[in-house]
Amino acid sequence: MEYLTQYGMFLAKAVTIVVAILIVLGAIANAGSKQRKGARKGHIKINPLNEHFDEMRDEVRHVVLEKDELKATYKLEKKRSKAEHKSKKKHKSDMDEGNVERKKRVYVLNFKGDIAANAVTCLREEITATLSMAQEQDEVLVRLESPGGMVHAYGLASSQLLRIKNNKIPLTICVDKVAASGGYMMACLADKLVVAPFAMIGSIGVLVQVPNFHRILKKHDVDYEIISAGEYKRTLTTFGEITKKGKEKVQEDVQVIHDIFKKWVKDHRPSVDIEKIATGEVWVGMQAKEKYMVDEIKTSDECIVSACEEADVYEVEYAIQKSFQDKLGAIFEGTIEKLFSSWFEKSNQNNFY
């Protein structure tokens, strides 16, 4: 038993050292990459999703269908392809004559948000590229995933989506996992908001939290001075004393932002009972639909596959060239994430079934 205890302690120390080394190396790599980000530029990548799904279907066919069935299927598709080619030639002729009617296009964008909404850097470029081609008959579909974060950051991300609506392009937003707080601030802009059955939706609230070490400093006779101009230049700080007046001011500011958030949601989803949903609570997709917070229960995969049946669908991505430091940092970040995910899974495996 003593041997197992010692081994467990050794293993814990070893894991701690490894994680610490990874964190330090990852920080160094990320610091190097941040210095270069301002100088690097990206480029737009367009992925035709119709072709992607056709290729997958063909791979399945070659395994599932018998030779005769496969031959008959290709023969039928060849006939259909000729008809489409003929239609395209007529379409080109119509365009030459001034008739610009064409098949609908759907542009798919992806937004995976963190606390600072850093993905807006790529989103703004993707929207700019999309709006250079999209017309009112087309559609923009955004796959959105975000637990929320900083108010100003998600305000900017939401403003980018408004550019689509201001150009009168139909906007569909799909949420497979989570759109909470700032994520829902973005999602509620959709002309059609589609979510998976168990996606987490809501958290219409505002939060400010600041750790305060003033009493620890005071206990050890350490002075901390703040020199500022303006009565409310500083209210709550990490090391300063928390005063009643400062706390009341922060509460007032939080309430103002919450009221603006509620008005934003109500303006874009007038069917909701804003006082009932703006409590900071989170609901799963099926509950959110009952509260008129979303329009339809469906996954983004279903939406995209369905779109491919009636439109030309393109995934638009703004790709930034990654440096060696970026790649190294991503490796370390992924390793740390896997370590903690594995630990969390093992520690909770007896609690969830």
DOVEX-828490 format. One line per field, with one value per residue (C-alpha): x, y, z. Coordinates in steps of 0.25 Angstrom, whole numbers. Example, Ala and Ser with C-alpha at 12.3 -4.5 7.8 and 13.67 -1.06 7.14 Angstrom:
BEGIN
X = 49  55
Y = -18  -4
Z = 31  29
//
This chain:
BEGIN
X = 0  11  18  5  4  19  16  4  11  23  13  6  19  23  10  11  25  21  9  17  28  17  11  24  28  14  14  28  23  10  18  26  14  7  19  17  2  2  11  4  -7  -17  -25  -39  -41  -54  -59  -70  -78  -87  -75  -70  -83  -83  -69  -74  -86  -78  -68  -80  -86  -74  -75  -90  -95  -94  -87  -100  -106  -94  -94  -109  -107  -95  -103  -115  -106  -99  -112  -116  -102  -104  -118  -111  -100  -111  -118  -105  -102  -116  -113  -101  -108  -119  -108  -102  -116  -117  -125  -117  -126  -117  -117  -117  -104  -102  -89  -85  -77  -72  -70  -64  -63  -55  -56  -49  -57  -43  -50  -56  -43  -46  -61  -60  -51  -61  -73  -66  -62  -76  -83  -75  -83  -96  -109  -123  -127  -115  -113  -102  -102  -93  -89  -88  -82  -79  -81  -79  -69  -65  -77  -69  -63  -76  -83  -73  -76  -91  -88  -81  -94  -102  -94  -101  -115  -112  -109  -123  -116  -124  -116  -118  -110  -108  -104  -100  -94  -95  -99  -99  -98  -90  -92  -107  -105  -100  -110  -122  -119  -123  -134  -135  -129  -127  -121  -118  -128  -118  -110  -109  -116  -118  -110  -115  -108  -96  -85  -73  -63  -50  -41  -37  -25  -26  -27  -15  -7  -12  -9  6  7  8  3  -4  -7  -15  -14  -25  -33  -48  -57  -60  -47  -45  -56  -53  -38  -30  -21  -29  -40  -54  -63  -78  -78  -69  -77  -90  -85  -80  -94  -101  -92  -95  -110  -109  -101  -112  -123  -116  -114  -129  -133  -124  -130  -144  -142  -137  -146  -159  -167  -159  -164  -151  -153  -155  -142  -133  -130  -116  -122  -118  -127  -125  -130  -144  -147  -142  -151  -163  -159  -158  -143  -140  -148  -145  -139  -129  -113  -105  -102  -116  -117  -105  -109  -123  -117  -108  -121  -126  -114  -99  -93  -79  -71  -64  -51  -41  -28  -16  -3  3  17  25  23  8  8  17  8  -4  2  5  -9  -15  -6  -10  -25  -25  -18  -28  -40  -35  -34  -48  -54  -47  -51  -66  -68  -76  -85  -91  -96
Y = 0  9  6  10  23  27  23  32  44  42  41  54  61  56  61  74  76  72  81  93  91  91  103  111  106  109  123  125  120  129  141  139  137  150  158  154  154  168  166  154  154  143  139  134  119  115  100  96  87  81  74  70  63  57  51  45  39  33  26  20  15  8  -1  -2  -4  -16  -13  -13  -3  6  6  9  20  27  26  33  44  45  48  58  65  67  74  83  86  90  98  105  109  115  122  128  132  139  146  152  157  164  153  150  139  128  117  121  121  118  123  116  123  117  125  118  129  130  140  151  147  146  139  152  155  145  147  161  157  145  154  165  154  148  162  164  153  150  156  156  143  136  133  133  122  123  112  118  113  122  122  137  147  162  171  180  168  161  175  176  162  164  177  169  160  173  176  164  168  182  177  170  156  145  141  127  124  109  106  91  93  106  121  127  142  149  136  138  153  149  138  146  154  142  143  128  122  107  100  85  79  79  92  102  115  128  134  147  154  162  158  166  158  163  156  166  164  177  171  162  174  181  169  170  185  187  200  201  214  218  232  236  247  246  241  228  225  213  206  192  188  175  182  194  195  192  204  204  216  208  195  203  210  196  190  202  200  186  188  199  188  178  187  190  175  172  183  177  163  169  177  165  155  162  149  146  150  158  159  144  140  151  145  139  125  115  106  94  96  89  98  110  108  107  121  126  128  120  116  102  89  83  81  90  77  75  90  89  76  81  94  86  79  93  102  104  103  109  109  122  123  133  126  133  127  120  122  111  118  117  102  99  107  100  86  90  96  83  74  82  82  67  65  73  67  53  56  62  50  40  49  49  36  30  42  42  31
Z = 0  4  -10  -17  -10  -13  -27  -28  -22  -32  -44  -39  -38  -52  -58  -51  -57  -71  -71  -65  -76  -87  -82  -82  -96  -101  -95  -102  -115  -114  -110  -123  -132  -126  -130  -145  -146  -150  -162  -167  -177  -180  -192  -196  -198  -205  -203  -212  -203  -214  -219  -205  -203  -217  -215  -202  -208  -219  -209  -202  -216  -220  -207  -206  -220  -230  -243  -251  -241  -241  -257  -257  -247  -255  -268  -261  -256  -269  -275  -264  -266  -281  -278  -267  -277  -287  -277  -273  -288  -289  -276  -282  -294  -285  -278  -291  -294  -281  -273  -261  -254  -248  -238  -223  -216  -201  -194  -182  -171  -158  -145  -133  -122  -109  -98  -107  -120  -127  -138  -143  -149  -160  -160  -164  -176  -180  -179  -188  -198  -198  -200  -212  -219  -211  -216  -210  -216  -209  -194  -184  -174  -161  -153  -139  -126  -114  -99  -100  -94  -95  -98  -107  -115  -117  -120  -132  -136  -136  -144  -155  -156  -158  -170  -177  -173  -177  -191  -191  -192  -184  -172  -165  -153  -148  -134  -131  -117  -111  -113  -99  -95  -106  -115  -114  -116  -130  -132  -130  -142  -151  -161  -157  -145  -145  -133  -130  -119  -108  -112  -100  -103  -95  -83  -86  -75  -71  -62  -55  -46  -40  -30  -19  -11  -3  11  8  5  17  26  21  22  7  1  -12  -18  -30  -36  -46  -51  -52  -41  -47  -55  -45  -38  -35  -36  -32  -21  -17  -6  -10  -6  -6  -16  -26  -24  -27  -39  -45  -42  -49  -61  -62  -61  -73  -81  -78  -82  -95  -97  -94  -104  -115  -113  -113  -125  -133  -127  -124  -121  -108  -94  -91  -76  -75  -83  -79  -66  -69  -70  -81  -88  -97  -111  -110  -98  -105  -116  -107  -102  -117  -115  -127  -140  -143  -137  -147  -148  -157  -165  -168  -173  -182  -188  -191  -197  -206  -213  -218  -218  -221  -207  -204  -191  -189  -180  -178  -175  -168  -171  -158  -154  -148  -134  -137  -140  -128  -119  -125  -122  -108  -106  -111  -102  -90  -94  -96  -82  -75  -83  -80  -65  -65  -72  -62  -50  -55  -62  -50  -49  -63  -71
//
